[in-house]
Amino acid sequence: MRSEQAPARAMVASMPRLPAFAEHRFIGTRDDMTLFDCDEADDFERLEARVASDDLVATKGLQSFSPDTVAEARNRGFRRS
C-alpha cells in the first residue's frame, strides 16, 4: 500500500521534481483540478508534459499543498487523474 504522506526529506533529492516545486510530492493543475504524485513515474511524466505544453509555471497554473498529502489536495478540490 502506497503511503499518502510526503517522503522523508532525505528521499526528496532522489525523486524527480519540478524545479519550482522541489520539495513537494503532490502537485495539482489549477485549470482542471487534477492531482499528480511526483513519486509515480507515469504521473510525473504526464505532469511534465502538461507543464511544457501549457507553460503552467509561468501562468501560475500549479498548486502545491501543505501538508503535502492527498488528503489536503482533496480538501482543496483536487482529484487524482
PyMOL commands that place a pseudoatom at each C-alpha (Angstrom):
pseudoatom trace, name=CA, resn=MET, resi=1, chain=A, elem=C, hetatm=0, pos=[0.000, 0.000, 0.000]
pseudoatom trace, name=CA, resn=ARG, resi=2, chain=A, elem=C, hetatm=0, pos=[1.398, 3.372, -1.024]
pseudoatom trace, name=CA, resn=SER, resi=3, chain=A, elem=C, hetatm=0, pos=[1.735, 5.996, 1.667]
pseudoatom trace, name=CA, resn=GLU, resi=4, chain=A, elem=C, hetatm=0, pos=[-0.096, 9.267, 1.066]
pseudoatom trace, name=CA, resn=GLN, resi=5, chain=A, elem=C, hetatm=0, pos=[2.330, 11.160, 3.270]
pseudoatom trace, name=CA, resn=ALA, resi=6, chain=A, elem=C, hetatm=0, pos=[5.224, 13.189, 1.903]
pseudoatom trace, name=CA, resn=PRO, resi=7, chain=A, elem=C, hetatm=0, pos=[8.501, 11.266, 1.726]
pseudoatom trace, name=CA, resn=ALA, resi=8, chain=A, elem=C, hetatm=0, pos=[11.238, 11.934, 4.243]
pseudoatom trace, name=CA, resn=ARG, resi=9, chain=A, elem=C, hetatm=0, pos=[13.419, 14.896, 3.252]
pseudoatom trace, name=CA, resn=ALA, resi=10, chain=A, elem=C, hetatm=0, pos=[16.370, 12.553, 2.583]
pseudoatom trace, name=CA, resn=MET, resi=11, chain=A, elem=C, hetatm=0, pos=[14.345, 10.853, -0.178]
pseudoatom trace, name=CA, resn=VAL, resi=12, chain=A, elem=C, hetatm=0, pos=[13.289, 14.084, -1.892]
pseudoatom trace, name=CA, resn=ALA, resi=13, chain=A, elem=C, hetatm=0, pos=[16.641, 14.564, -3.617]
pseudoatom trace, name=CA, resn=SER, resi=14, chain=A, elem=C, hetatm=0, pos=[16.411, 11.165, -5.337]
pseudoatom trace, name=CA, resn=MET, resi=15, chain=A, elem=C, hetatm=0, pos=[12.886, 11.643, -6.683]
pseudoatom trace, name=CA, resn=PRO, resi=16, chain=A, elem=C, hetatm=0, pos=[12.092, 13.675, -9.815]
pseudoatom trace, name=CA, resn=ARG, resi=17, chain=A, elem=C, hetatm=0, pos=[10.695, 17.105, -9.088]
pseudoatom trace, name=CA, resn=LEU, resi=18, chain=A, elem=C, hetatm=0, pos=[9.781, 20.248, -10.957]
pseudoatom trace, name=CA, resn=PRO, resi=19, chain=A, elem=C, hetatm=0, pos=[12.424, 22.872, -10.105]
pseudoatom trace, name=CA, resn=ALA, resi=20, chain=A, elem=C, hetatm=0, pos=[9.855, 25.350, -8.777]
pseudoatom trace, name=CA, resn=PHE, resi=21, chain=A, elem=C, hetatm=0, pos=[8.349, 22.633, -6.527]
pseudoatom trace, name=CA, resn=ALA, resi=22, chain=A, elem=C, hetatm=0, pos=[11.475, 20.733, -5.500]
pseudoatom trace, name=CA, resn=GLU, resi=23, chain=A, elem=C, hetatm=0, pos=[10.219, 19.820, -2.028]
pseudoatom trace, name=CA, resn=HIS, resi=24, chain=A, elem=C, hetatm=0, pos=[6.650, 18.858, -2.933]
pseudoatom trace, name=CA, resn=ARG, resi=25, chain=A, elem=C, hetatm=0, pos=[5.434, 15.372, -3.774]
pseudoatom trace, name=CA, resn=PHE, resi=26, chain=A, elem=C, hetatm=0, pos=[1.837, 16.247, -4.692]
pseudoatom trace, name=CA, resn=ILE, resi=27, chain=A, elem=C, hetatm=0, pos=[1.203, 18.933, -7.331]
pseudoatom trace, name=CA, resn=GLY, resi=28, chain=A, elem=C, hetatm=0, pos=[-2.154, 19.970, -8.749]
pseudoatom trace, name=CA, resn=THR, resi=29, chain=A, elem=C, hetatm=0, pos=[-3.062, 21.684, -12.003]
pseudoatom trace, name=CA, resn=ARG, resi=30, chain=A, elem=C, hetatm=0, pos=[-5.487, 24.522, -11.340]
pseudoatom trace, name=CA, resn=ASP, resi=31, chain=A, elem=C, hetatm=0, pos=[-7.237, 24.542, -14.712]
pseudoatom trace, name=CA, resn=ASP, resi=32, chain=A, elem=C, hetatm=0, pos=[-8.645, 21.020, -14.407]
pseudoatom trace, name=CA, resn=MET, resi=33, chain=A, elem=C, hetatm=0, pos=[-8.087, 20.378, -10.652]
pseudoatom trace, name=CA, resn=THR, resi=34, chain=A, elem=C, hetatm=0, pos=[-6.042, 17.237, -11.347]
pseudoatom trace, name=CA, resn=LEU, resi=35, chain=A, elem=C, hetatm=0, pos=[-3.640, 15.914, -8.710]
pseudoatom trace, name=CA, resn=PHE, resi=36, chain=A, elem=C, hetatm=0, pos=[-0.277, 14.406, -9.667]
pseudoatom trace, name=CA, resn=ASP, resi=37, chain=A, elem=C, hetatm=0, pos=[2.018, 12.299, -7.451]
pseudoatom trace, name=CA, resn=CYS, resi=38, chain=A, elem=C, hetatm=0, pos=[5.630, 13.079, -8.405]
pseudoatom trace, name=CA, resn=ASP, resi=39, chain=A, elem=C, hetatm=0, pos=[6.769, 9.772, -6.843]
pseudoatom trace, name=CA, resn=GLU, resi=40, chain=A, elem=C, hetatm=0, pos=[4.783, 7.887, -9.503]
pseudoatom trace, name=CA, resn=ALA, resi=41, chain=A, elem=C, hetatm=0, pos=[6.690, 7.799, -12.815]
pseudoatom trace, name=CA, resn=ASP, resi=42, chain=A, elem=C, hetatm=0, pos=[3.550, 7.910, -15.009]
pseudoatom trace, name=CA, resn=ASP, resi=43, chain=A, elem=C, hetatm=0, pos=[2.070, 10.821, -13.055]
pseudoatom trace, name=CA, resn=PHE, resi=44, chain=A, elem=C, hetatm=0, pos=[5.320, 12.762, -13.198]
pseudoatom trace, name=CA, resn=GLU, resi=45, chain=A, elem=C, hetatm=0, pos=[5.682, 12.228, -16.967]
pseudoatom trace, name=CA, resn=ARG, resi=46, chain=A, elem=C, hetatm=0, pos=[2.122, 13.479, -17.551]
pseudoatom trace, name=CA, resn=LEU, resi=47, chain=A, elem=C, hetatm=0, pos=[2.749, 16.473, -15.290]
pseudoatom trace, name=CA, resn=GLU, resi=48, chain=A, elem=C, hetatm=0, pos=[5.982, 17.368, -17.093]
pseudoatom trace, name=CA, resn=ALA, resi=49, chain=A, elem=C, hetatm=0, pos=[4.185, 17.172, -20.446]
pseudoatom trace, name=CA, resn=ARG, resi=50, chain=A, elem=C, hetatm=0, pos=[1.397, 19.476, -19.191]
pseudoatom trace, name=CA, resn=VAL, resi=51, chain=A, elem=C, hetatm=0, pos=[3.906, 21.962, -17.753]
pseudoatom trace, name=CA, resn=ALA, resi=52, chain=A, elem=C, hetatm=0, pos=[5.827, 22.075, -21.038]
pseudoatom trace, name=CA, resn=SER, resi=53, chain=A, elem=C, hetatm=0, pos=[2.811, 22.297, -23.364]
pseudoatom trace, name=CA, resn=ASP, resi=54, chain=A, elem=C, hetatm=0, pos=[0.746, 24.768, -21.323]
pseudoatom trace, name=CA, resn=ASP, resi=55, chain=A, elem=C, hetatm=0, pos=[3.573, 26.730, -19.601]
pseudoatom trace, name=CA, resn=LEU, resi=56, chain=A, elem=C, hetatm=0, pos=[1.882, 26.130, -16.255]
pseudoatom trace, name=CA, resn=VAL, resi=57, chain=A, elem=C, hetatm=0, pos=[4.742, 27.552, -14.173]
pseudoatom trace, name=CA, resn=ALA, resi=58, chain=A, elem=C, hetatm=0, pos=[4.683, 30.954, -15.907]
pseudoatom trace, name=CA, resn=THR, resi=59, chain=A, elem=C, hetatm=0, pos=[0.875, 31.141, -15.838]
pseudoatom trace, name=CA, resn=LYS, resi=60, chain=A, elem=C, hetatm=0, pos=[0.781, 30.088, -12.162]
pseudoatom trace, name=CA, resn=GLY, resi=61, chain=A, elem=C, hetatm=0, pos=[-1.301, 27.070, -13.088]
pseudoatom trace, name=CA, resn=LEU, resi=62, chain=A, elem=C, hetatm=0, pos=[0.215, 24.732, -10.494]
pseudoatom trace, name=CA, resn=GLN, resi=63, chain=A, elem=C, hetatm=0, pos=[-0.695, 24.215, -6.854]
pseudoatom trace, name=CA, resn=SER, resi=64, chain=A, elem=C, hetatm=0, pos=[1.289, 22.637, -4.030]
pseudoatom trace, name=CA, resn=PHE, resi=65, chain=A, elem=C, hetatm=0, pos=[-0.183, 21.615, -0.679]
pseudoatom trace, name=CA, resn=SER, resi=66, chain=A, elem=C, hetatm=0, pos=[0.695, 21.964, 2.976]
pseudoatom trace, name=CA, resn=PRO, resi=67, chain=A, elem=C, hetatm=0, pos=[0.672, 19.433, 4.412]
pseudoatom trace, name=CA, resn=ASP, resi=68, chain=A, elem=C, hetatm=0, pos=[1.934, 17.655, 1.297]
pseudoatom trace, name=CA, resn=THR, resi=69, chain=A, elem=C, hetatm=0, pos=[-0.733, 14.917, 1.317]
pseudoatom trace, name=CA, resn=VAL, resi=70, chain=A, elem=C, hetatm=0, pos=[-3.518, 13.557, -0.872]
pseudoatom trace, name=CA, resn=ALA, resi=71, chain=A, elem=C, hetatm=0, pos=[-5.986, 14.350, 1.910]
pseudoatom trace, name=CA, resn=GLU, resi=72, chain=A, elem=C, hetatm=0, pos=[-5.086, 18.054, 1.799]
pseudoatom trace, name=CA, resn=ALA, resi=73, chain=A, elem=C, hetatm=0, pos=[-5.307, 18.113, -2.001]
pseudoatom trace, name=CA, resn=ARG, resi=74, chain=A, elem=C, hetatm=0, pos=[-8.760, 16.507, -1.845]
pseudoatom trace, name=CA, resn=ASN, resi=75, chain=A, elem=C, hetatm=0, pos=[-9.783, 19.044, 0.793]
pseudoatom trace, name=CA, resn=ARG, resi=76, chain=A, elem=C, hetatm=0, pos=[-8.987, 21.764, -1.776]
pseudoatom trace, name=CA, resn=GLY, resi=77, chain=A, elem=C, hetatm=0, pos=[-10.987, 20.042, -4.522]
pseudoatom trace, name=CA, resn=PHE, resi=78, chain=A, elem=C, hetatm=0, pos=[-8.189, 18.291, -6.457]
pseudoatom trace, name=CA, resn=ARG, resi=79, chain=A, elem=C, hetatm=0, pos=[-8.643, 14.700, -7.654]
pseudoatom trace, name=CA, resn=ARG, resi=80, chain=A, elem=C, hetatm=0, pos=[-6.273, 12.034, -8.994]
pseudoatom trace, name=CA, resn=SER, resi=81, chain=A, elem=C, hetatm=0, pos=[-6.442, 11.521, -12.745]
for i in range(1, 81): cmd.bond("trace and resi %d" % i, "trace and resi %d" % (i + 1))
show_as sticks, trace
zoom trace
